[in-house]
């Protein structure tokens, strides 16, 4: 079997999988588009933070604009040894808006890695039955809590996962992160629709407090720097809890793109440290297939200097992949009322194989930096 046959085989498997995934997206229920008139769910919104003074004004403004009844939710901000003005800004926000239940606690000590410890400490003191986790660098949509209330009334789920969108700016890196996050959403929600939930995002995740405590989600994962989201999902799944998703535009939170390639690299290494610990053959198989597809594109470019057939494959493979990837991401964008620019996506697609292979290969070993700390995995 020649290398060209192997390349076409990998391409075919990738296309078949993407069609299967996108057909799953078409099954996503839109019943929750219409918000419930009777709001009943009480939420404890947990927000870990470390040196987020620059981002807190946007977060605080979006909290003030939440349309949910103030007696049905509380905000618990957990400070992880911030060295900037995060603590002071939060105290000022508390003092000014006393009509909102806002709590600020320290999360710097505990049995887990910092972010897991922050979330765990907040959950222990939470007074409401449902926990909603997010990050300090996000902007919350006005009807965010209503969408979760509606979905919980419809399903009585133990866990509901929502989407996260990276805001695009003038920089190319922000465009890359926007489309990359959109692809993760398409994979995540498509897998949910296919009854194979394997990933979610802790910046937009809701679950029952009691179920979290019973599942003991951090057991065996105490020293992994990240993973508060996927390990929670995995533990709930193993316990047989009801797991759902919410895909409406008003459920999506927006986050800033990281500004430098180094930050992006460290972020991807951190993400890899948690996904590699997820016990899912499906997730690992998809990861291998996607990586092989990127490798095939790069190798066909290199081999083309010696064999013209390789250039022919590269053109065919790139165009087919571009079309089917764009189809899947445009479907995801339409589902959440996001715009989709094919020109921007083309630019990102040209570098995507190189970025993916670099992040994948360098995540296999070494340490990474996150929030001013050094981690070994």
C-alpha positions as CSV (number, residue, x, y, z in Angstrom):
1,X,0.0,0.0,0.0
2,X,1.6,3.3,-1.1
3,X,1.7,6.4,1.0
4,X,-0.8,8.1,-1.3
5,X,-3.4,5.4,-0.7
6,X,-2.9,5.8,3.1
7,X,-3.3,9.6,2.7
8,X,-6.6,9.2,0.8
9,X,-7.8,6.6,3.4
10,X,-7.2,9.1,6.2
11,X,-8.9,11.8,4.3
12,X,-11.9,9.6,3.6
13,X,-12.2,8.6,7.3
14,X,-12.0,12.3,8.3
15,X,-14.8,13.3,5.8
16,X,-17.0,10.4,6.9
17,X,-16.6,11.4,10.6
18,X,-17.3,15.1,9.9
19,X,-20.5,14.2,8.0
20,X,-21.6,12.0,10.9
21,X,-20.8,14.8,13.4
22,X,-22.6,17.6,11.5
23,X,-25.7,15.4,11.0
24,X,-25.6,15.1,14.8
25,X,-25.6,18.9,15.1
26,X,-28.8,18.9,13.0
27,X,-30.5,16.9,15.8
28,X,-29.8,19.6,18.4
29,X,-33.1,20.6,20.0
30,X,-34.2,24.2,19.6
31,X,-37.1,23.8,22.0
32,X,-35.3,26.0,24.6
33,X,-35.3,29.0,22.3
34,X,-38.5,30.2,24.0
35,X,-37.7,31.1,27.5
36,X,-39.9,29.9,30.3
37,X,-42.4,32.5,31.8
38,X,-42.0,30.9,35.3
39,X,-38.5,31.3,36.7
40,X,-37.8,28.9,39.5
41,X,-34.2,27.7,39.5
42,X,-31.8,29.1,42.1
43,X,-28.2,29.4,41.0
44,X,-24.9,29.9,42.7
45,X,-22.6,31.4,40.1
46,X,-19.0,30.5,40.8
47,X,-16.2,32.6,39.3
48,X,-12.5,31.8,40.1
49,X,-10.1,34.7,39.4
50,X,-6.4,35.4,39.5
51,X,-5.0,38.8,38.4
52,X,-8.1,39.7,36.4
53,X,-8.3,43.4,37.3
54,X,-8.2,44.3,33.6
55,X,-11.2,42.0,32.8
56,X,-13.4,42.5,35.9
57,X,-15.2,45.7,34.7
58,X,-16.6,43.9,31.7
59,X,-17.7,40.9,33.9
60,X,-19.3,43.2,36.5
61,X,-21.2,45.2,33.9
62,X,-22.6,42.0,32.4
63,X,-23.6,40.8,35.9
64,X,-25.5,44.0,36.5
65,X,-27.3,43.5,33.2
66,X,-28.5,40.0,34.0
67,X,-32.3,40.0,33.7
68,X,-32.8,37.2,36.2
69,X,-34.6,37.9,39.5
70,X,-31.9,38.9,42.0
71,X,-33.3,36.7,44.8
72,X,-32.8,33.6,42.6
73,X,-29.0,33.8,42.2
74,X,-25.8,34.6,44.1
75,X,-22.3,35.4,42.8
76,X,-19.3,33.7,44.5
77,X,-15.9,35.1,43.4
78,X,-12.9,33.1,44.5
79,X,-9.6,34.9,44.5
80,X,-6.6,32.8,43.9
81,X,-3.8,35.0,45.4
82,X,-4.2,37.8,42.9
83,X,-1.3,40.3,42.9
84,X,-3.2,43.1,41.1
85,X,-6.3,45.1,42.0
86,X,-8.8,42.2,41.6
87,X,-9.6,42.0,45.3
88,X,-10.1,45.7,45.7
89,X,-12.3,46.0,42.6
90,X,-14.5,43.2,43.7
91,X,-14.9,44.7,47.2
92,X,-15.9,48.0,45.6
93,X,-18.4,46.2,43.4
94,X,-19.9,44.5,46.5
95,X,-20.2,47.7,48.4
96,X,-21.9,49.6,45.5
97,X,-24.4,46.9,44.5
98,X,-25.7,45.5,47.7
99,X,-28.9,44.4,46.1
100,X,-27.0,41.5,44.5
101,X,-25.7,38.7,46.7
102,X,-22.0,38.9,46.0
103,X,-19.4,36.9,48.0
104,X,-15.6,37.1,47.8
105,X,-13.5,34.4,49.3
106,X,-9.9,33.3,49.2
107,X,-9.2,30.0,47.3
108,X,-5.4,29.8,47.7
109,X,-5.3,26.9,50.1
110,X,-6.6,23.4,49.7
111,X,-6.1,19.8,48.6
112,X,-6.3,20.4,44.8
113,X,-4.6,22.5,42.2
114,X,-5.6,26.1,42.4
115,X,-8.6,26.4,40.1
116,X,-10.1,23.1,41.2
117,X,-9.6,24.2,44.8
118,X,-11.3,27.6,44.1
119,X,-14.3,26.0,42.6
120,X,-14.6,23.3,45.3
121,X,-14.4,25.9,48.1
122,X,-17.1,28.0,46.5
123,X,-19.4,25.0,46.0
124,X,-19.1,24.0,49.7
125,X,-20.4,27.4,50.8
126,X,-23.0,27.8,48.0
127,X,-26.5,28.2,49.3
128,X,-28.4,27.3,46.1
129,X,-28.9,23.8,44.6
130,X,-27.4,24.6,41.1
131,X,-23.9,25.6,40.5
132,X,-23.0,27.7,37.4
133,X,-19.3,28.1,36.7
134,X,-17.7,30.7,34.5
135,X,-14.5,32.7,34.2
136,X,-13.5,36.2,35.2
137,X,-12.6,37.2,31.7
138,X,-16.0,36.6,30.1
139,X,-19.0,38.7,29.2
140,X,-22.3,37.1,30.2
141,X,-25.4,37.5,28.0
142,X,-28.4,39.2,29.5
143,X,-30.7,36.2,29.5
144,X,-28.0,33.7,30.5
145,X,-29.7,32.4,33.6
146,X,-33.1,32.2,32.0
147,X,-31.8,29.8,29.3
148,X,-30.4,27.5,32.0
149,X,-33.6,27.7,34.0
150,X,-35.6,26.8,30.9
151,X,-33.4,23.9,30.0
152,X,-33.5,22.6,33.5
153,X,-37.3,22.8,33.7
154,X,-37.4,20.9,30.4
155,X,-35.0,18.1,31.3
156,X,-34.4,18.1,35.1
157,X,-30.8,17.4,34.1
158,X,-28.0,17.0,36.6
159,X,-25.5,18.7,34.3
160,X,-26.1,21.2,31.4
161,X,-23.2,22.3,29.2
162,X,-23.2,25.6,27.3
163,X,-21.0,27.2,24.7
164,X,-18.2,29.7,24.7
165,X,-17.2,32.1,21.9
166,X,-13.9,33.8,21.5
167,X,-14.3,37.5,20.5
168,X,-12.5,38.4,17.2
169,X,-10.4,41.5,17.0
170,X,-8.1,42.8,14.3
171,X,-5.3,40.3,15.1
172,X,-4.9,37.0,13.2
173,X,-4.5,35.1,16.5
174,X,-7.9,36.2,17.6
175,X,-9.4,34.9,14.4
176,X,-7.6,31.6,14.8
177,X,-8.9,31.2,18.4
178,X,-12.4,32.1,17.3
179,X,-12.6,29.4,14.7
180,X,-10.8,26.9,16.9
181,X,-13.2,27.4,19.7
182,X,-16.1,27.2,17.3
183,X,-14.7,23.8,16.1
184,X,-14.5,22.6,19.7
185,X,-18.1,23.6,20.2
186,X,-19.2,21.8,17.0
187,X,-17.3,18.7,18.2
188,X,-18.7,19.0,21.8
189,X,-22.3,19.6,20.9
190,X,-22.3,17.2,18.0
191,X,-21.0,14.5,20.3
192,X,-23.7,15.4,22.9
193,X,-26.3,15.0,20.2
194,X,-24.8,11.6,19.3
195,X,-25.1,10.6,23.0
196,X,-21.3,10.7,23.4
197,X,-20.6,13.7,25.7
198,X,-16.9,14.0,26.2
199,X,-15.9,17.6,26.5
200,X,-17.4,20.8,27.9
201,X,-16.2,24.2,28.9
202,X,-15.9,25.3,32.6
203,X,-16.6,28.9,31.5
204,X,-20.2,27.9,30.9
205,X,-21.2,24.8,32.9
206,X,-24.1,24.2,35.2
207,X,-24.7,21.2,37.5
208,X,-26.4,20.2,40.7
209,X,-24.4,20.9,43.9
210,X,-25.4,17.6,45.5
211,X,-24.5,15.6,42.4
212,X,-21.0,17.3,42.3
213,X,-20.4,16.3,46.0
214,X,-21.6,12.7,45.5
215,X,-19.6,12.2,42.3
216,X,-16.3,13.3,43.9
217,X,-15.1,14.7,40.6
218,X,-11.5,15.4,41.6
219,X,-10.7,12.0,42.9
220,X,-7.5,10.8,41.2
221,X,-7.2,14.1,39.4
222,X,-6.1,16.4,42.3
223,X,-2.7,17.3,40.8
224,X,-3.8,18.0,37.2
225,X,-3.7,21.8,36.7
226,X,-6.9,22.0,34.7
227,X,-9.9,19.8,34.0
228,X,-12.5,21.1,36.4
229,X,-14.9,20.9,33.4
230,X,-14.2,17.6,31.6
231,X,-13.5,15.6,34.8
232,X,-16.9,16.8,36.2
233,X,-18.6,15.7,33.0
234,X,-16.7,12.4,33.0
235,X,-17.6,11.7,36.7
236,X,-21.3,12.6,36.1
237,X,-21.4,10.3,33.1
238,X,-19.9,7.4,35.1
239,X,-22.5,7.9,37.8
240,X,-25.3,7.7,35.3
241,X,-26.5,11.3,35.9
242,X,-28.6,13.0,33.4
243,X,-26.4,15.2,31.1
244,X,-27.8,17.8,28.7
245,X,-26.7,20.8,26.6
246,X,-28.0,24.2,25.8
247,X,-27.2,25.7,22.4
248,X,-29.3,28.8,22.1
249,X,-27.6,32.2,21.4
250,X,-28.5,33.6,24.8
251,X,-26.7,30.8,26.5
252,X,-23.3,31.6,25.0
253,X,-20.7,33.5,27.0
254,X,-18.0,35.5,25.3
255,X,-14.3,35.5,26.2
256,X,-11.2,37.4,25.1
257,X,-8.6,35.9,22.9
258,X,-5.1,35.6,24.3
259,X,-2.8,38.2,22.8
260,X,0.5,36.4,22.1
261,X,1.5,33.1,20.4
262,X,3.3,32.1,23.6
263,X,0.1,32.5,25.7
264,X,-1.8,30.5,23.1
265,X,0.8,27.8,23.1
266,X,0.7,27.5,26.9
267,X,-3.1,27.5,26.9
268,X,-3.1,24.6,24.4
269,X,-0.6,22.6,26.5
270,X,-2.8,23.1,29.5
271,X,-5.8,21.9,27.7
272,X,-3.9,18.8,26.5
273,X,-2.9,18.0,30.1
274,X,-6.6,17.4,31.0
275,X,-7.9,15.8,27.8
276,X,-5.1,13.2,27.8
277,X,-6.4,12.1,31.2
278,X,-10.0,11.6,30.1
279,X,-10.9,7.9,29.9
280,X,-12.7,7.9,26.5
281,X,-11.7,5.8,23.5
282,X,-14.0,8.0,21.4
283,X,-12.3,11.2,22.4
284,X,-8.8,9.8,21.9
285,X,-9.7,8.3,18.5
286,X,-11.1,11.6,17.2
287,X,-8.0,13.3,18.5
288,X,-5.7,10.9,16.6
289,X,-7.8,11.2,13.4
290,X,-7.8,15.0,13.5
291,X,-4.0,15.1,14.1
292,X,-3.3,12.6,11.4
293,X,-5.4,14.7,8.9
294,X,-3.2,17.7,9.7
295,X,-0.1,15.6,9.4
296,X,-1.2,14.3,6.0
297,X,-1.6,17.8,4.7
298,X,1.9,18.9,5.9
299,X,3.5,15.7,4.6
300,X,1.9,16.0,1.2
301,X,3.3,19.5,0.9
302,X,6.8,18.3,1.7
303,X,6.5,15.2,-0.5
304,X,5.3,17.3,-3.4
305,X,8.8,18.6,-4.0
306,X,9.7,15.1,-5.1
307,X,6.5,13.7,-6.4
308,X,3.9,15.9,-8.2
309,X,1.1,13.5,-7.3
310,X,1.5,14.7,-3.7
311,X,0.7,18.3,-4.8
312,X,-2.4,17.0,-6.5
313,X,-3.5,15.2,-3.4
314,X,-2.8,18.3,-1.3
315,X,-5.0,20.5,-3.5
316,X,-7.9,18.0,-3.4
317,X,-7.5,17.3,0.3
318,X,-7.3,20.9,1.3
319,X,-10.3,21.9,-0.7
320,X,-12.5,19.0,0.5
321,X,-11.4,19.6,4.1
322,X,-12.0,23.4,3.8
323,X,-15.5,22.8,2.5
324,X,-16.6,20.3,5.0
325,X,-15.0,22.1,8.0
326,X,-16.5,25.4,6.8
327,X,-19.9,23.6,6.5
328,X,-19.7,22.3,10.0
329,X,-18.6,25.6,11.5
330,X,-21.1,27.7,9.6
331,X,-23.8,25.4,10.9
332,X,-22.5,25.9,14.5
333,X,-22.3,29.6,13.9
334,X,-25.9,29.8,12.6
335,X,-27.1,27.8,15.6
336,X,-25.8,30.5,17.9
337,X,-26.6,33.5,15.7
338,X,-22.9,34.2,14.9
339,X,-21.6,35.6,11.7
340,X,-19.3,33.4,9.6
341,X,-16.7,34.8,7.3
342,X,-15.4,32.3,4.7
343,X,-12.4,34.6,3.9
344,X,-11.2,34.7,7.5
345,X,-11.7,31.0,7.7
346,X,-9.6,30.4,4.6
347,X,-6.7,32.4,6.2
348,X,-6.9,30.3,9.4
349,X,-7.2,27.0,7.4
350,X,-3.9,27.7,5.7
351,X,-2.0,27.7,9.0
352,X,-4.2,25.4,11.0
353,X,-2.3,22.1,10.2
354,X,1.0,23.7,11.3
355,X,-0.4,25.1,14.5
356,X,-2.2,21.9,15.4
357,X,0.9,19.7,14.9
358,X,3.1,22.1,16.8
359,X,0.7,22.2,19.8
360,X,0.1,18.4,19.7
361,X,3.8,17.5,19.6
362,X,5.0,19.9,22.2
363,X,2.2,19.0,24.6
364,X,3.6,15.5,25.0
365,X,6.4,16.5,27.3
366,X,7.7,19.4,29.4
367,X,6.1,22.0,31.6
368,X,3.7,24.9,30.9
369,X,3.0,28.3,32.4
370,X,-0.4,29.4,33.6
371,X,-1.4,32.4,35.6
372,X,2.2,33.0,36.7
373,X,2.7,29.4,37.9
374,X,4.7,26.5,36.4
375,X,3.0,23.1,36.0
376,X,4.5,19.8,35.1
377,X,1.3,18.4,33.5
